[in-house]
Amino acid sequence: DRIGGDIWWMSPIQDDGSYTVVLADCTGHGVPGAMLSVTVVNLLDQIAREYPQVGPSDLLEALDERLRRALNQQAERGDSDDGCDAAAVRVAPRIGRFFFAGAKLSLLYRDAHTMERIAGDSLSLGYRTREIPATGITKYERNMTDDAMFILYSDGITDQIGGPSERGISFGHRRIAEAVRPEASAGAVVDAIRRDFLNWQGIR
């Protein structure tokens, strides 16, 4: 009960200082979810070795293709119908840019003057039925400042039911953004989100 399908992964830092961070939410819980997580991490390592400068959109599309192949989902009678949601952000500090692509997961970007949520596409990676359209996964590119902060999170936070209502409602994206105070450090932001989340969760 202490392992599962939410994972993070980071690429090696390139000579130009750029690197990519991925958050993935894999199908399943416990050991099955953890086994799929190991597969996803291994595939991301492979892609990064073969294509060190790959952008987030191409990275997720390659992960989709290799995951479906690894799980034999392209066969007519493939047994597995598993996959993952994922978000990938490539940070290029020397040119002051970042690049993002998401499959159901979002990126929250914060600097001294800006707070922006960039939503991922409404599709998942893997599974028997390929969901990525012919146009590919949407690519986002933005300027970034030296004080930029990137917050990635899965639906384990946003879908949490709680709050003062008797029926309970989802924690959602807005409450995550509200916990991100201007000028707060990364550690302080994590602590604030965790505090607000636990208070919202309550004792149900």
C-alpha positions in Angstrom: 0.0 0.0 0.0 3.0 2.3 -0.1 3.8 2.0 -3.8 1.8 2.9 -6.8 1.6 4.7 -10.1 2.5 8.4 -9.5 6.2 9.0 -10.5 8.5 11.8 -11.5 11.5 11.6 -13.8 14.3 14.0 -14.8 16.5 13.8 -17.9 20.3 14.3 -17.7 21.3 18.0 -17.8 22.6 18.8 -21.3 25.7 20.8 -22.2 23.5 23.9 -22.9 22.0 23.6 -19.4 18.6 22.4 -20.5 16.8 19.5 -18.9 13.3 17.8 -18.9 11.1 16.9 -16.0 8.2 14.5 -16.4 5.3 13.6 -14.0 3.3 10.5 -14.9 0.2 9.0 -13.3 0.2 5.3 -14.3 -2.8 3.0 -14.3 -3.4 0.9 -11.2 -2.4 0.9 -7.5 0.0 -1.1 -5.4 2.3 -3.5 -7.2 0.6 -3.4 -10.6 0.8 0.4 -10.7 4.4 0.2 -9.5 5.3 -2.3 -12.3 3.9 0.0 -14.9 5.8 2.9 -13.4 9.0 1.0 -13.7 8.2 0.4 -17.4 7.5 4.1 -18.0 10.8 5.2 -16.3 12.8 2.7 -18.4 11.2 3.9 -21.6 11.8 7.6 -20.7 15.5 6.7 -20.0 15.7 5.0 -23.5 14.2 7.9 -25.3 16.5 10.4 -23.5 19.5 8.4 -24.4 18.5 8.2 -28.1 17.2 11.7 -28.4 18.9 14.0 -25.8 17.3 17.2 -27.1 13.8 15.8 -27.6 11.0 18.3 -26.8 8.2 17.5 -24.4 5.5 16.9 -27.1 7.8 14.5 -29.1 8.9 12.8 -25.8 5.3 12.0 -24.8 4.4 10.8 -28.3 7.5 8.5 -28.3 6.5 7.3 -24.8 3.0 6.5 -26.1 4.3 4.5 -29.0 6.9 2.6 -27.0 4.5 1.9 -24.1 1.9 0.4 -26.4 4.6 -1.7 -28.0 6.0 -2.8 -24.6 2.5 -3.9 -23.4 1.7 -5.5 -26.8 -1.3 -3.2 -27.1 -0.8 -3.0 -30.9 -1.8 -6.6 -31.3 -5.4 -7.5 -32.0 -5.7 -9.6 -28.9 -3.3 -7.7 -26.5 -4.3 -8.4 -22.9 -3.1 -5.1 -21.5 -5.3 -2.0 -21.6 -3.1 0.2 -19.3 -1.3 3.5 -19.8 -0.7 6.8 -18.1 -1.4 10.5 -18.0 1.7 12.6 -18.1 3.1 16.1 -18.2 6.6 17.1 -19.5 8.4 20.5 -19.1 11.7 21.2 -20.7 13.6 24.1 -19.1 16.2 26.0 -21.1 17.6 28.6 -18.6 20.3 30.0 -20.8 17.8 31.2 -23.4 15.1 32.0 -20.9 12.5 29.7 -22.3 10.5 26.7 -21.3 8.5 24.1 -23.3 5.5 22.1 -22.1 3.3 19.3 -23.3 0.7 17.4 -21.3 -1.6 14.4 -21.5 -4.4 15.2 -19.1 -2.0 16.7 -16.6 -1.3 20.5 -16.2 1.6 22.8 -15.5 1.3 25.7 -13.1 3.9 28.4 -13.9 4.8 31.1 -11.4 7.2 34.1 -11.4 7.2 37.5 -9.7 4.5 38.8 -12.1 2.7 35.8 -13.6 0.7 32.8 -12.5 -0.5 30.6 -15.4 -2.0 27.2 -15.6 -1.3 25.4 -18.9 -3.7 22.5 -19.3 -2.6 19.3 -21.0 -4.5 17.8 -23.9 -7.5 15.6 -23.1 -5.8 12.3 -24.0 -3.8 9.5 -22.3 -0.7 7.6 -23.3 -0.7 3.9 -24.0 -4.0 1.8 -23.9 -5.2 -0.3 -26.8 -6.9 2.6 -28.5 -4.4 5.3 -29.5 -5.8 8.7 -28.4 -3.1 11.0 -29.9 -4.5 12.8 -33.0 -2.7 13.1 -36.3 -1.7 16.7 -35.4 0.2 15.3 -32.3 0.2 16.6 -28.7 0.0 20.4 -28.4 3.3 22.2 -27.9 3.6 25.2 -25.6 6.6 27.6 -25.5 7.0 30.5 -23.1 9.5 33.0 -21.8 10.7 32.4 -18.3 12.5 34.5 -15.7 15.3 33.6 -13.3 12.7 33.3 -10.4 10.5 30.9 -12.4 8.7 28.1 -10.6 7.1 25.0 -12.2 4.5 23.0 -10.3 3.4 19.6 -11.7 0.7 17.6 -10.0 -1.6 14.6 -10.7 -5.3 14.1 -10.2 -4.5 12.5 -6.8 -4.6 16.1 -5.6 -7.2 17.7 -7.9 -9.8 14.9 -7.5 -9.7 14.8 -3.7 -13.2 15.1 -2.3 -13.5 17.3 0.8 -14.3 20.8 2.0 -17.1 22.2 4.1 -20.0 20.8 1.9 -21.8 17.7 3.2 -21.5 16.1 -0.2 -17.9 17.2 -0.7 -16.4 18.7 -3.8 -13.0 18.2 -5.6 -10.0 20.1 -4.5 -9.4 21.2 -8.1 -6.8 23.4 -9.8 -7.8 26.8 -8.4 -7.0 25.8 -4.8 -3.5 24.7 -5.8 -2.9 28.1 -7.4 -4.2 29.9 -4.4 -1.6 28.1 -2.2 1.2 29.4 -4.3 2.2 32.7 -2.7 4.3 35.2 -4.6 8.0 35.1 -3.6 7.5 31.9 -1.6 10.3 29.3 -1.9 9.7 25.9 -3.5 9.7 24.2 -0.1 7.2 26.8 1.2 4.9 26.2 -1.8 5.0 22.4 -1.2 4.2 22.9 2.5 1.3 25.2 1.7 -0.2 22.9 -0.9 0.1 19.9 1.5 -1.4 21.9 4.4 -4.4 23.1 2.3 -4.9 19.7 0.8 -4.9 17.9 4.2 -7.3 20.5 5.6 -9.6 20.0 2.5 -9.4 16.3 2.9 -10.5 16.4 6.5 -11.4 13.2 8.3 -13.9 11.7 5.8 
